[in-house]
Amino acid sequence: MKRGELGENIALEFLTKKGYNLIERNYHSRFGEIDIIMKNRKYLIFVEVKLRKNSIYGTPAEFVTQSKQRKLILTAEKWLSDNKTSLQPRFDVIEIYMHEGSSVKINHIENAFDA
């Protein structure tokens, strides 16, 4: 299993335990990819998952740059144009710290950036 897929599986399990429901994984458009799309009672959540061993070179969320945010927003807009919803869209980042042989630490950043 690839690291990205492993991170997404961990994030999906974490969010499901929080009561979120999966809508779609690895949604692609010509603008980019959204790792996970979830929903709860109020929000449609576009989730970017970042898995790192540590934060020596910066936190995982710091790798969700302005350019990456633009791509995520455009991709989310494409998904929303193809799928009707009354839910409020939101962008979350899931930071996963996982060093081999040690425990997993998850940081869920809700509403990490605005569209």
Secondary structure, DSSP 8 states (H G I E B T S, - for coil): --HHHHHHHHHHHHHHHTT-EEEEEEEEETTEEEEEEEE-SSEEEEEEEEEES-STT--GGGGS-HHHHHHHHHHHHHHHHHS---SEEEEEEEEEEE-TTS-EEEEEEEEEE--
